[in-house]
């Protein structure tokens, strides 16, 4: 019998909202040590890290914009996605009542906030995939509006950037996106990039790329090299933490390659702010493990 996981999902939401993942905090602390002593960049990172510690200690949101809840659910054969959807929606509502989430769901036509993060079939955002075995995995990302506003999609070739339909063109679009974002995306951020696909699948895949660990390496050596090059060159732009100049503008770059039509070459870039909130819950044998 399929269990009711509402309480476990509620804990996943709480953890995601209030406790920054270890790989992200590690990168921020490393970045703090690379900035000039006493600089505005170092001061911004000190404030960020103090905020991270306080949020974890007090179980309060890391950022006042608790973002769009984006769930990726890998479920065993025979489970009901309808029941899982209801449990996720109920957990999100309860998390809002407990102030782990801010009421963020606004009806675009009426302008009315639902007040509890209930919405429609696209809010919260839930993606399902059936897998083999008896293990359920739920990945959650909370993506803030500021970083989402500076995310962008390009269509190559782009004459304005002298960007052709190749990986160097991808590099040029990524650096252009970071330059346009400046401090508005709450840098230092991370880049999730999708190459190819159609407009919709490309944007979706760019978010999926952000579920990778910051310290991992792309299995494709060509893309691994491009990821490192984009990160290194972005950090030479002197935008810095929160736009105060400095050596740390991007914490990492993650790229996904999608097949495309001959007529289209899209590059979608999902910018994630320093409040890089993503967590995983694995349920097996009735026990929930959080990562």
Secondary structure in CASP SS format (residue, H / E / C, confidence):
PFRMAT SS
TARGET T0000
AUTHOR 0000-0000-0000
METHOD secondary structure of the structure
MODEL  1
X C 1.00
X C 1.00
X C 1.00
X C 1.00
X C 1.00
X H 1.00
X H 1.00
X H 1.00
X H 1.00
X H 1.00
X H 1.00
X H 1.00
X H 1.00
X H 1.00
X H 1.00
X H 1.00
X H 1.00
X H 1.00
X C 1.00
X C 1.00
X C 1.00
X H 1.00
X H 1.00
X H 1.00
X H 1.00
X H 1.00
X H 1.00
X H 1.00
X H 1.00
X H 1.00
X H 1.00
X H 1.00
X H 1.00
X H 1.00
X C 1.00
X C 1.00
X C 1.00
X C 1.00
X C 1.00
X H 1.00
X H 1.00
X H 1.00
X H 1.00
X H 1.00
X H 1.00
X H 1.00
X H 1.00
X H 1.00
X H 1.00
X H 1.00
X H 1.00
X H 1.00
X H 1.00
X H 1.00
X H 1.00
X H 1.00
X H 1.00
X H 1.00
X C 1.00
X C 1.00
X C 1.00
X C 1.00
X C 1.00
X C 1.00
X C 1.00
X C 1.00
X C 1.00
X E 1.00
X E 1.00
X E 1.00
X E 1.00
X E 1.00
X E 1.00
X E 1.00
X E 1.00
X E 1.00
X C 1.00
X C 1.00
X C 1.00
X C 1.00
X H 1.00
X H 1.00
X H 1.00
X H 1.00
X H 1.00
X H 1.00
X H 1.00
X H 1.00
X H 1.00
X H 1.00
X H 1.00
X H 1.00
X H 1.00
X H 1.00
X H 1.00
X H 1.00
X H 1.00
X C 1.00
X C 1.00
X C 1.00
X C 1.00
X C 1.00
X C 1.00
X C 1.00
X C 1.00
X E 1.00
X C 1.00
X C 1.00
X C 1.00
X C 1.00
X C 1.00
X C 1.00
X E 1.00
X C 1.00
X C 1.00
X C 1.00
X C 1.00
X C 1.00
X C 1.00
X E 1.00
X C 1.00
X C 1.00
X E 1.00
X C 1.00
X E 1.00
X E 1.00
X E 1.00
X E 1.00
X E 1.00
X E 1.00
X E 1.00
X C 1.00
X C 1.00
X C 1.00
X C 1.00
X E 1.00
X E 1.00
X E 1.00
X E 1.00
X E 1.00
X E 1.00
X E 1.00
X E 1.00
X C 1.00
X H 1.00
X H 1.00
X H 1.00
X H 1.00
X H 1.00
X C 1.00
X C 1.00
X E 1.00
X E 1.00
X E 1.00
X E 1.00
X C 1.00
X C 1.00
X E 1.00
X H 1.00
X H 1.00
X H 1.00
X C 1.00
X E 1.00
X C 1.00
X C 1.00
X C 1.00
X H 1.00
X H 1.00
X H 1.00
X H 1.00
X H 1.00
X H 1.00
X H 1.00
X H 1.00
X H 1.00
X H 1.00
X H 1.00
X H 1.00
X H 1.00
X H 1.00
X H 1.00
X C 1.00
X C 1.00
X C 1.00
X C 1.00
X C 1.00
X C 1.00
X C 1.00
X E 1.00
X E 1.00
X E 1.00
X E 1.00
X E 1.00
X E 1.00
X E 1.00
X C 1.00
X C 1.00
X C 1.00
X H 1.00
X H 1.00
X H 1.00
X H 1.00
X H 1.00
X H 1.00
X H 1.00
X H 1.00
X H 1.00
X H 1.00
X H 1.00
X H 1.00
X H 1.00
X C 1.00
X C 1.00
X C 1.00
X C 1.00
X C 1.00
X C 1.00
X C 1.00
X C 1.00
X C 1.00
X H 1.00
X H 1.00
X H 1.00
X H 1.00
X H 1.00
X H 1.00
X H 1.00
X H 1.00
X H 1.00
X H 1.00
X H 1.00
X H 1.00
X H 1.00
X H 1.00
X C 1.00
X C 1.00
X C 1.00
X C 1.00
X C 1.00
X C 1.00
X H 1.00
X H 1.00
X H 1.00
X C 1.00
X C 1.00
X C 1.00
X C 1.00
X C 1.00
X C 1.00
X E 1.00
X E 1.00
X E 1.00
X E 1.00
X E 1.00
X E 1.00
X E 1.00
X E 1.00
X C 1.00
X C 1.00
X C 1.00
X C 1.00
X C 1.00
X C 1.00
X C 1.00
X C 1.00
X E 1.00
X E 1.00
X E 1.00
X E 1.00
X E 1.00
X E 1.00
X E 1.00
X C 1.00
X C 1.00
X C 1.00
X C 1.00
X E 1.00
X E 1.00
X E 1.00
X E 1.00
X E 1.00
X E 1.00
X E 1.00
X E 1.00
X C 1.00
X C 1.00
X E 1.00
X E 1.00
X E 1.00
X E 1.00
X C 1.00
END
